[in-house]
């Protein structure tokens, strides 16, 4: 396949926590990485993608069509999610797309456009596919019905960064496995960033999300140190798209009575005065 030229859409990928996975599973990570590579190459070649570089576990792919690139990203995420993995568990891959002109030389590409897609990729999390505003506008009206774009905009601390949109399938919504406050970045929230990966507790997660859909107040109880706060934050992050107005965390060690709790609610609630029944963690 000939490298695309002119105005090209670039797709960059990267495995989340790959270095940690190598340390934790040195015997099986090599096979998981080979499986990942096979999936990626098959999907990209099937969508007219030109793989012009791999760096470790990262792929750099060029497409002549922004829509082909978007379809390839969704197809790759689906294949990775459906695959059977060894001890490493599912490999969670962040992906980013940006379109523009680039200098082509000896099968490789250079220029500001590639720097921009790398910046978009750095803002993503495993399981996410982020599009720059330029690419999002090119595909917005052409996406098939099972795909959707959700504008993430710019955070106050990143005004110099490109606006971004999250690409997903309507059936699955945000990718499973996004850590607390990861997918939440583009929606009103004050969920604290988590420095560790949430592992296990699938039964508790499923039950908490089920109950949250049936009540306005859900309380998690148990001895201290059993992970109630961590579980509640993860649940809040994963159901965030169901409460699009707001989600948040209320840190209230002195909240012992109804009156004292009411006094503490307005501060985190202030950014979502019109929200209806958002999930709050306490």
Secondary structure in CASP SS format (residue, H / E / C, confidence):
PFRMAT SS
TARGET T0000
AUTHOR 0000-0000-0000
METHOD secondary structure of the structure
MODEL  1
X C 1.00
X C 1.00
X C 1.00
X C 1.00
X C 1.00
X C 1.00
X E 1.00
X E 1.00
X E 1.00
X E 1.00
X E 1.00
X E 1.00
X E 1.00
X E 1.00
X E 1.00
X C 1.00
X C 1.00
X H 1.00
X H 1.00
X H 1.00
X H 1.00
X H 1.00
X H 1.00
X H 1.00
X C 1.00
X C 1.00
X C 1.00
X C 1.00
X H 1.00
X H 1.00
X H 1.00
X H 1.00
X H 1.00
X H 1.00
X H 1.00
X H 1.00
X H 1.00
X H 1.00
X H 1.00
X H 1.00
X H 1.00
X H 1.00
X H 1.00
X H 1.00
X H 1.00
X H 1.00
X C 1.00
X C 1.00
X E 1.00
X E 1.00
X E 1.00
X E 1.00
X E 1.00
X E 1.00
X E 1.00
X C 1.00
X C 1.00
X E 1.00
X E 1.00
X E 1.00
X E 1.00
X E 1.00
X E 1.00
X C 1.00
X C 1.00
X H 1.00
X H 1.00
X H 1.00
X H 1.00
X H 1.00
X H 1.00
X H 1.00
X H 1.00
X H 1.00
X H 1.00
X H 1.00
X H 1.00
X H 1.00
X H 1.00
X H 1.00
X H 1.00
X H 1.00
X C 1.00
X C 1.00
X C 1.00
X C 1.00
X C 1.00
X C 1.00
X C 1.00
X C 1.00
X C 1.00
X C 1.00
X E 1.00
X E 1.00
X E 1.00
X E 1.00
X E 1.00
X E 1.00
X E 1.00
X E 1.00
X E 1.00
X C 1.00
X E 1.00
X E 1.00
X E 1.00
X C 1.00
X C 1.00
X E 1.00
X E 1.00
X E 1.00
X C 1.00
X H 1.00
X H 1.00
X H 1.00
X H 1.00
X H 1.00
X H 1.00
X H 1.00
X H 1.00
X H 1.00
X H 1.00
X H 1.00
X C 1.00
X C 1.00
X C 1.00
X C 1.00
X C 1.00
X C 1.00
X E 1.00
X E 1.00
X E 1.00
X E 1.00
X H 1.00
X H 1.00
X H 1.00
X H 1.00
X H 1.00
X H 1.00
X H 1.00
X C 1.00
X C 1.00
X C 1.00
X C 1.00
X C 1.00
X C 1.00
X C 1.00
X E 1.00
X E 1.00
X E 1.00
X E 1.00
X E 1.00
X E 1.00
X E 1.00
X C 1.00
X C 1.00
X H 1.00
X H 1.00
X H 1.00
X C 1.00
X C 1.00
X C 1.00
X C 1.00
X C 1.00
X E 1.00
X E 1.00
X E 1.00
X E 1.00
X E 1.00
X E 1.00
X C 1.00
X C 1.00
X C 1.00
X E 1.00
X C 1.00
X C 1.00
X C 1.00
X C 1.00
X C 1.00
X C 1.00
X C 1.00
X C 1.00
X C 1.00
X H 1.00
X H 1.00
X H 1.00
X H 1.00
X C 1.00
X C 1.00
X E 1.00
X C 1.00
X C 1.00
X C 1.00
X C 1.00
X C 1.00
X C 1.00
X C 1.00
X C 1.00
X C 1.00
X C 1.00
X C 1.00
X C 1.00
X H 1.00
X H 1.00
X H 1.00
X H 1.00
X H 1.00
X H 1.00
X H 1.00
X H 1.00
X H 1.00
X H 1.00
X H 1.00
X C 1.00
X C 1.00
X C 1.00
X C 1.00
X C 1.00
X C 1.00
X C 1.00
X C 1.00
X C 1.00
X C 1.00
X C 1.00
X C 1.00
X C 1.00
X C 1.00
X C 1.00
X H 1.00
X H 1.00
X H 1.00
X H 1.00
X H 1.00
X H 1.00
X H 1.00
X H 1.00
X H 1.00
X H 1.00
X H 1.00
X C 1.00
X H 1.00
X H 1.00
X H 1.00
X C 1.00
X C 1.00
X C 1.00
X C 1.00
X E 1.00
X E 1.00
X E 1.00
X C 1.00
X C 1.00
X C 1.00
X C 1.00
X C 1.00
X C 1.00
X C 1.00
X C 1.00
X H 1.00
X H 1.00
X H 1.00
X H 1.00
X H 1.00
X H 1.00
X H 1.00
X H 1.00
X H 1.00
X H 1.00
X H 1.00
X H 1.00
X H 1.00
X H 1.00
X H 1.00
X C 1.00
X C 1.00
X C 1.00
X C 1.00
X C 1.00
X C 1.00
X C 1.00
X E 1.00
X E 1.00
X C 1.00
END
